Amino acid sequence: MTTAQALNTRSSLFDQDDYFGYQPTATCALPDPQPMVENLARSVMEILAGCRELDQIARWVSDEVYRNLLKRVHISRRARAVKKMPAVRPTFGLGRTMITNPTDGVVESVVIVHGKARTRSIAIRLEGIDGRWRATAIHVL
């Protein structure tokens, strides 16, 4: 042990993530999640159809969700290019939205989306992080 380490023993107890990492937020300190869930579902459908940019929802999703959606955007763009189809704004209606709270600061929801040819469901998990809702999982089924 060097002299500098012996003099600075408090730095070994300091965990940088405790002060500068993501801070969880309680459900009572957050707004109603239903509008965000429905807007995210609508936005994801438009992003996959190619008529909305993924960057528009980047601030409301985690890095992992962003990467997964980016992969799906590339796949759908490639599929449209092979079929020589332009990106068209989808026509759909939002059906029932089901929201559950498995634990404090976490919301799990399912939004039913009715399109022309098929009905899909979008599962979204929101977590209260740094005083706002943030989507940590989005699955289009």
ABEGO torsion letter per residue (X at the ends): XBAAAAABAAAAABBAAAAABBBBBBAAABBBAAAAAAAAAAAAAAAAAGABBAAAAAAABBAAAAAAAAAAAAAAAAAAAAAGBBBBBBBBBBBBBBBBBABBGBBBBBBBBBBAABBBBBBBBBBBBGGBBBBABBBBX
